[in-house]
Amino acid sequence: MKIVAVGLVLLLATAANVMSEINQPQCIEKEKEALLSFKLSLHDPGNLLSSWSNNGTNQNCCDWSFITCDDQTNHVIALNLTNYDHHANPVGGELGSSLAELQYLSYLNLYGMSFTRIPKSIGSLTELTYLGLGENPIHGIIPPQLGNLSKLQVLDLSSSSQMVVDNLEWLSHCTSLMTIFISNCLLPKVDTSSLSYTNNSFLFLKSLQLSENSIHPSTIAWLLNSTINLEKLVLTNNVIEGTFPNSFGHIKSLEYIDLSGNKLGIMGVPKSLSNLTNLKYLDLSHNNLKGTLHDLLENLFGSTKSSLENSFNSIFVLDFSHNLLSGSIPADYWGNFHFLIVLNLAHNMLSGEIPSSISMPILQTLQLSHNNLSGTLPSSLKTCGFLRILDLGSNNLTGPIPPWIGEIPKILVLLSLKSNNFYGSIPLNIYNISTSKF
């Protein structure tokens, strides 16, 4: 009976293997040849594509590394060859026209490889919903044929080299876009009269990230005026000067704005930001904000009681560091920030005392270093029950270090009081904090 049972188990296992092979997608010959032709145009020093072979035991391209086929149609639908770990031997070479044979390809991700050019033929892959060419040394003109990708939802052109767009008209045809990443690119002035779509071209756009570009303000205005559902806007290190386009007011869904690394002045910060009552993250660091912190806060949040209560009362992060802000830290704003977690005012020219009202109930990070602040430490800080980082270094603070500093909740991991004018002994309980600098 045991022999029969073992035989039955082996028979069932064999049948299962056969059924698995039958159900396994089988590569379409034309698409296999296209992949092999694509491989021939590449440099593969790390031999990452070793499974791509017509001579090995496995000639089914649906089983090759980085390839996914549709279970029903057997068509190649995804090529996911990425280098997120930045290993030393990325694949590079030419993105040959043979990829155009993969007409059912919906996902193409070549992040972190070593490709240098975007071919026009990419525009024939009209089923693409994801095109990821980020962190490749791509240079030269972005082909306008990308405008044929009307189903595209994610576009990642965050190049590590220098790209150029002759005319952004093609982007207005990609009306299904939900996420746009473009970096290291020359983005020209937009002539809206030449566009096929000018209003609400990007109804589905949720995230717009344009960093380290040379970008004309009209281009920013056009993109913002063409969307109503944007949630995340990142425009870092674009050297935007003077006044930022006042094009935020209609985008009530915006939650995250990062305009750091530009040359914006206080009056250049758009007042329409005050309409964004869902905003949770605002980063204006590393700009040219010159004037008083009070003027900046008033420009952003208004000055009346109602405007203070309604504007940004749900914001989590405020970063105004590395600017030229002066004057005192106003005391009459902080009570409205009930959900503020991070406040960074470091590397400015702020003076006067630290107001007691700055101790918001769930504050986790308070960075005021490298200013001209004076006076003693406000005892209200000890009520910040969630504080993890307290950086007050490089100011003109004075007086003894109060014992209650060491009584701030045990979750405090960084305390910096260095380069101030404190005197007296250091409370012993301060040494319970993970990192302390005096």
C-alpha positions as CSV (number, residue, x, y, z in Angstrom):
1,M,0.0,0.0,0.0
2,K,2.9,2.4,0.8
3,I,4.4,1.8,-2.7
4,V,1.0,2.6,-4.3
5,A,0.7,5.7,-2.2
6,V,4.2,6.9,-3.1
7,G,3.5,6.2,-6.7
8,L,0.2,8.1,-6.6
9,V,2.0,11.1,-5.0
10,L,4.6,11.1,-7.7
11,L,1.9,10.9,-10.4
12,L,0.1,13.8,-8.9
13,A,3.3,15.8,-8.6
14,T,4.1,15.1,-12.2
15,A,0.6,16.1,-13.3
16,A,0.9,19.3,-11.3
17,N,4.2,20.2,-13.0
18,V,2.7,19.5,-16.4
19,M,-0.4,21.6,-15.7
20,S,1.9,24.4,-14.4
21,E,3.9,24.3,-17.7
22,I,0.7,24.3,-19.7
23,N,-0.6,27.4,-17.7
24,Q,2.7,29.2,-18.0
25,P,2.6,32.0,-20.6
26,Q,4.5,31.0,-23.7
27,C,6.6,33.6,-25.5
28,I,5.4,34.9,-28.8
29,E,8.2,34.4,-31.3
30,K,8.1,37.9,-32.8
31,E,8.4,39.5,-29.4
32,K,11.2,37.1,-28.3
33,E,13.2,38.2,-31.4
34,A,12.5,41.8,-30.6
35,L,14.0,41.3,-27.1
36,L,17.0,39.5,-28.5
37,S,17.6,42.3,-31.0
38,F,17.3,44.9,-28.2
39,K,19.9,43.0,-26.2
40,L,22.3,43.0,-29.1
41,S,22.3,46.9,-29.0
42,L,23.2,47.0,-25.3
43,H,26.3,46.9,-23.2
44,D,25.8,44.5,-20.3
45,P,29.1,44.3,-18.3
46,G,27.3,42.7,-15.3
47,N,25.7,40.0,-17.5
48,L,22.3,40.9,-16.1
49,L,20.5,39.7,-19.2
50,S,22.2,36.2,-19.3
51,S,18.8,34.5,-19.3
52,W,17.9,36.3,-22.5
53,S,19.1,33.6,-25.0
54,N,17.9,31.6,-27.9
55,N,20.4,28.8,-27.3
56,G,19.8,27.9,-23.7
57,T,17.4,25.4,-22.1
58,N,14.8,28.1,-21.5
59,Q,13.8,29.8,-24.7
60,N,10.5,31.0,-23.3
61,C,11.1,34.8,-23.0
62,C,8.2,34.9,-20.5
63,D,10.6,33.2,-18.0
64,W,13.5,35.6,-18.7
65,S,14.7,38.0,-16.0
66,F,12.9,41.4,-15.9
67,I,10.1,40.3,-18.3
68,T,6.4,39.8,-17.5
69,C,3.9,38.3,-19.9
70,D,0.1,38.4,-19.9
71,D,-1.3,35.1,-18.6
72,Q,-4.1,35.1,-21.2
73,T,-2.5,36.5,-24.3
74,N,1.2,35.6,-23.8
75,H,2.2,39.1,-24.9
76,V,5.1,40.8,-23.2
77,I,3.5,43.5,-21.0
78,A,6.3,44.6,-18.7
79,L,10.1,45.2,-18.9
80,N,11.4,46.1,-15.5
81,L,15.2,46.4,-15.7
82,T,16.2,48.7,-12.8
83,N,19.2,49.7,-10.8
84,Y,17.8,51.2,-7.6
85,D,20.8,49.9,-5.7
86,H,23.3,51.7,-8.0
87,H,25.4,48.6,-8.6
88,A,28.6,49.1,-10.6
89,N,27.7,47.5,-13.9
90,P,24.4,49.0,-15.2
91,V,23.1,48.1,-18.6
92,G,23.6,50.8,-21.2
93,G,23.8,51.5,-24.9
94,E,21.1,52.4,-27.4
95,L,17.3,52.0,-26.8
96,G,16.9,50.4,-30.1
97,S,13.8,50.6,-32.3
98,S,13.3,46.8,-31.8
99,L,11.3,47.7,-28.6
100,A,8.6,49.1,-30.9
101,E,7.7,45.5,-31.7
102,L,6.4,45.1,-28.2
103,Q,3.1,46.7,-29.0
104,Y,1.4,45.4,-25.9
105,L,4.0,46.7,-23.5
106,S,2.3,48.7,-20.7
107,Y,5.2,49.0,-18.2
108,L,8.8,50.1,-19.2
109,N,11.1,50.9,-16.3
110,L,14.8,51.3,-17.0
111,Y,15.7,53.3,-13.9
112,G,19.3,53.8,-13.0
113,M,20.8,52.3,-16.1
114,S,23.2,53.9,-18.5
115,F,21.1,54.9,-21.5
116,T,21.9,58.2,-23.2
117,R,19.1,58.9,-25.7
118,I,15.3,58.5,-25.9
119,P,14.5,57.2,-29.4
120,K,11.4,58.4,-31.3
121,S,10.2,54.8,-31.5
122,I,9.2,54.9,-27.8
123,G,6.3,57.0,-29.0
124,S,4.9,53.9,-30.9
125,L,4.3,52.0,-27.6
126,T,0.8,53.4,-27.2
127,E,-0.2,50.9,-24.5
128,L,2.4,52.3,-22.1
129,T,1.0,53.4,-18.7
130,Y,4.4,53.6,-17.1
131,L,7.6,55.0,-18.6
132,G,10.6,55.1,-16.2
133,L,13.9,56.4,-17.5
134,G,15.0,58.1,-14.3
135,E,18.7,58.4,-13.3
136,N,20.0,57.6,-16.8
137,P,22.6,60.0,-18.4
138,I,20.1,60.9,-21.1
139,H,21.0,64.1,-23.0
140,G,19.7,65.8,-26.1
141,I,16.1,66.5,-27.2
142,I,13.2,64.7,-25.7
143,P,11.3,63.4,-28.8
144,P,7.8,64.9,-29.2
145,Q,6.6,61.5,-30.2
146,L,6.1,60.8,-26.5
147,G,2.9,62.8,-27.0
148,N,1.4,59.6,-28.6
149,L,1.4,57.9,-25.2
150,S,-2.2,59.0,-24.3
151,K,-2.5,56.1,-21.8
152,L,0.6,57.1,-19.9
153,Q,0.1,57.5,-16.2
154,V,3.6,57.8,-14.9
155,L,6.4,59.6,-16.7
156,D,9.9,59.6,-15.1
157,L,12.5,61.6,-17.0
158,S,14.6,62.5,-14.0
159,S,17.9,62.5,-16.0
160,S,21.4,62.6,-14.5
161,S,22.6,64.5,-17.6
162,Q,21.1,67.5,-19.6
163,M,17.9,67.1,-21.6
164,V,16.2,69.7,-23.8
165,V,12.5,70.2,-24.8
166,D,12.0,72.1,-28.0
167,N,8.3,72.4,-27.5
168,L,6.1,71.2,-24.7
169,E,3.1,70.8,-27.0
170,W,3.5,67.0,-26.9
171,L,3.0,66.9,-23.2
172,S,-0.5,68.3,-23.4
173,H,-1.6,65.1,-25.3
174,C,-0.6,62.9,-22.4
175,T,-3.9,63.5,-20.7
176,S,-3.9,60.4,-18.5
177,L,-0.8,61.4,-16.5
178,M,-0.9,61.0,-12.8
179,T,2.8,61.5,-12.0
180,I,5.4,63.6,-13.7
181,F,9.1,63.5,-12.8
182,I,11.5,65.7,-14.9
183,S,14.9,66.9,-13.9
184,N,18.0,68.3,-15.5
185,C,16.0,69.6,-18.5
186,L,15.7,72.9,-20.3
187,L,12.0,73.6,-20.4
188,P,11.1,76.5,-22.7
189,K,8.4,79.2,-22.5
190,V,5.0,77.7,-23.3
191,D,3.0,79.2,-26.1
192,T,-0.5,78.2,-25.0
193,S,-2.0,79.3,-28.4
194,S,-0.3,76.4,-30.0
195,L,-1.5,73.8,-27.6
196,S,-4.3,71.3,-28.4
197,Y,-5.4,71.4,-24.8
198,T,-5.0,74.4,-22.6
199,N,-7.4,74.1,-19.7
200,N,-7.5,71.1,-17.4
201,S,-5.2,69.0,-19.7
202,F,-4.1,67.0,-16.7
203,L,-7.3,66.2,-14.8
204,F,-5.7,63.0,-13.3
205,L,-2.4,64.6,-12.3
206,K,-1.6,64.0,-8.6
207,S,2.2,64.6,-8.4
208,L,4.3,67.1,-10.4
209,Q,8.0,67.0,-9.6
210,L,10.3,69.3,-11.6
211,S,13.8,69.6,-10.1
212,E,17.1,71.0,-11.2
213,N,15.7,72.4,-14.4
214,S,15.9,75.6,-16.3
215,I,12.2,76.4,-16.4
216,H,10.3,79.4,-17.6
217,P,7.7,80.8,-15.2
218,S,5.0,80.6,-17.9
219,T,5.6,76.8,-18.1
220,I,4.9,76.5,-14.4
221,A,1.8,78.6,-14.7
222,W,0.5,76.5,-17.6
223,L,1.1,73.3,-15.8
224,L,-0.7,74.5,-12.6
225,N,-3.5,76.0,-14.6
226,S,-4.0,72.7,-16.4
227,T,-4.7,70.6,-13.3
228,I,-7.3,70.8,-10.5
229,N,-6.5,67.6,-8.6
230,L,-2.8,68.0,-7.8
231,E,-1.7,66.8,-4.4
232,K,2.1,67.1,-4.5
233,L,4.2,69.8,-6.1
234,V,8.0,69.7,-6.0
235,L,9.9,72.5,-7.8
236,T,13.3,72.3,-6.1
237,N,16.6,73.8,-7.4
238,N,15.1,75.4,-10.5
239,V,16.6,78.9,-9.8
240,I,13.2,80.5,-10.0
241,E,13.7,84.1,-9.2
242,G,11.5,87.0,-8.0
243,T,7.8,86.2,-8.2
244,F,6.3,82.8,-8.4
245,P,3.2,82.3,-10.6
246,N,0.1,83.0,-8.6
247,S,-1.6,79.9,-9.8
248,F,-2.4,77.9,-6.7
249,G,-5.8,79.1,-5.6
250,H,-8.0,76.7,-7.6
251,I,-6.1,73.6,-6.6
252,K,-7.8,72.9,-3.3
253,S,-6.3,69.3,-3.2
254,L,-2.7,70.4,-2.8
255,E,-1.1,68.8,0.4
256,Y,2.6,69.0,-0.3
257,I,4.6,71.9,-1.7
258,D,8.4,72.0,-1.9
259,L,9.9,75.2,-3.5
260,S,13.3,74.9,-1.9
261,G,16.5,75.8,-3.6
262,N,15.2,78.7,-5.7
263,K,15.6,82.5,-5.4
264,L,12.2,83.5,-4.3
265,G,11.7,86.7,-2.3
266,I,9.0,87.2,0.4
267,M,6.7,89.1,-2.0
268,G,7.4,86.5,-4.6
269,V,5.6,83.8,-2.5
270,P,2.1,83.6,-4.0
271,K,-0.7,84.8,-1.7
272,S,-2.9,82.1,-3.3
273,L,-1.1,79.7,-1.0
274,S,-3.5,80.9,1.7
275,N,-6.4,79.2,-0.1
276,L,-4.8,75.8,0.3
277,T,-6.6,74.7,3.5
278,N,-5.5,71.0,3.0
279,L,-1.8,71.8,2.8
280,K,0.3,69.7,5.2
281,Y,3.9,70.3,4.0
282,L,5.5,73.6,2.9
283,D,9.2,73.9,2.2
284,L,10.6,77.3,1.3
285,S,14.1,76.7,2.5
286,H,17.3,77.8,0.6
287,N,15.6,80.8,-1.1
288,N,16.1,84.5,-1.0
289,L,13.4,85.3,1.6
290,K,14.5,88.7,2.9
291,G,12.5,90.6,5.5
292,T,10.8,89.8,8.8
293,L,9.4,86.4,9.6
294,H,6.2,88.3,10.6
295,D,5.9,89.6,7.1
296,L,6.3,86.2,5.6
297,L,3.8,84.6,7.9
298,E,1.3,87.4,7.3
299,N,1.8,87.0,3.5
300,L,1.1,83.3,3.8
301,F,-1.6,83.1,6.4
302,G,-3.1,86.5,6.6
303,S,-3.4,88.7,9.7
304,T,-7.1,88.5,10.8
305,K,-8.2,86.0,13.4
306,S,-10.5,84.2,10.9
307,S,-7.7,83.9,8.4
308,L,-5.3,82.5,11.0
309,E,-7.9,79.9,12.1
310,N,-8.7,78.8,8.5
311,S,-5.3,78.9,6.8
312,F,-3.0,76.0,7.3
313,N,-4.5,74.8,10.5
314,S,-3.8,71.2,9.4
315,I,-0.1,71.8,8.3
316,F,2.5,69.3,9.6
317,V,5.8,70.7,8.3
318,L,7.1,74.3,7.9
319,D,10.6,74.8,6.6
320,F,11.9,78.3,6.1
321,S,15.6,77.6,6.9
322,H,18.6,78.9,5.0
323,N,17.1,82.3,4.1
324,L,17.6,85.9,5.2
325,L,14.6,86.3,7.5
326,S,15.1,88.8,10.3
327,G,13.2,90.3,13.2
328,S,11.8,88.4,16.1
329,I,9.8,85.2,16.1
330,P,6.2,86.4,16.4
331,A,4.2,85.0,19.2
332,D,0.7,85.3,17.8
333,Y,0.8,82.6,15.1
334,W,1.8,79.3,16.6
335,G,-1.3,78.6,18.6
336,N,-3.1,78.0,15.3
337,F,-0.8,75.2,14.2
338,H,-2.5,72.4,16.1
339,F,-0.9,69.7,14.0
340,L,2.6,71.1,13.4
341,I,5.2,68.4,13.7
342,V,8.3,70.1,12.2
343,L,9.3,73.7,12.4
344,N,12.7,74.6,10.9
345,L,13.8,78.3,11.0
346,A,17.5,77.5,11.2
347,H,20.2,79.6,9.3
348,N,18.4,82.9,9.2
349,M,19.0,86.2,11.0
350,L,16.2,86.0,13.6
351,S,16.6,87.9,16.9
352,G,14.9,88.4,20.2
353,E,13.6,85.8,22.6
354,I,12.1,82.4,21.8
355,P,8.3,82.9,22.4
356,S,6.6,80.5,24.8
357,S,3.8,80.0,22.3
358,I,6.2,78.1,20.0
359,S,5.6,74.9,22.1
360,M,3.0,73.3,20.0
361,P,1.3,70.2,21.5
362,I,2.6,67.5,19.1
363,L,5.8,69.2,17.9
364,Q,8.6,66.7,17.2
365,T,11.3,68.8,15.6
366,L,12.3,72.4,16.5
367,Q,15.3,73.8,14.7
368,L,16.3,77.4,15.4
369,S,20.1,77.1,15.1
370,H,22.4,79.7,13.5
371,N,20.3,82.8,14.2
372,N,20.8,85.7,16.7
373,L,18.2,84.6,19.3
374,S,18.8,85.8,22.8
375,G,17.3,85.5,26.3
376,T,16.6,82.3,28.3
377,L,15.0,79.1,27.3
378,P,11.2,79.2,27.6
379,S,10.0,76.7,30.2
380,S,7.0,76.0,28.0
381,L,9.2,73.7,25.9
382,K,9.0,71.1,28.6
383,T,5.4,70.6,27.7
384,C,6.3,69.4,24.2
385,G,5.5,65.8,24.9
386,F,6.6,64.4,21.5
387,L,9.8,66.4,20.9
388,R,12.6,64.3,19.3
389,I,14.9,67.0,18.0
390,L,15.7,70.4,19.7
391,D,18.4,72.3,17.9
392,L,19.1,75.8,19.4
393,G,22.9,75.9,18.6
394,S,24.8,78.9,17.4
395,N,22.7,81.7,18.9
396,N,23.1,84.2,21.8
397,L,21.0,82.4,24.3
398,T,22.0,83.0,27.9
399,G,21.4,82.0,31.5
400,P,21.8,78.6,33.2
401,I,20.7,75.4,31.4
402,P,17.5,74.6,33.3
403,P,17.1,71.2,34.9
404,W,13.8,70.6,33.1
405,I,15.7,70.2,29.8
406,G,16.6,66.7,30.9
407,E,13.0,66.0,31.9
408,I,11.8,66.5,28.3
409,P,10.3,63.2,27.3
410,K,12.6,60.3,26.9
411,I,12.0,60.1,23.1
412,L,14.2,63.2,22.6
413,V,17.2,61.9,20.5
414,L,19.0,65.2,19.7
415,L,19.6,68.2,21.8
416,S,22.0,70.9,20.6
417,L,22.8,74.0,22.7
418,K,26.3,74.6,21.5
419,S,27.8,78.0,20.7
420,N,25.6,80.0,23.0
421,N,26.2,82.0,26.2
422,F,24.9,79.6,28.8
423,Y,26.7,79.4,32.1
424,G,26.6,77.3,35.2
425,S,26.7,73.5,35.5
426,I,25.2,71.1,33.1
427,P,22.2,69.2,34.6
428,L,23.2,65.5,35.0
429,N,19.9,64.2,33.6
430,I,20.7,65.7,30.2
431,Y,23.2,62.9,29.6
432,N,20.2,60.5,29.3
433,I,19.5,62.1,25.9
434,S,20.9,60.0,23.0
435,T,22.9,62.9,21.4
436,S,23.7,66.1,23.3
437,K,25.9,69.0,22.1
438,F,26.9,71.8,24.3
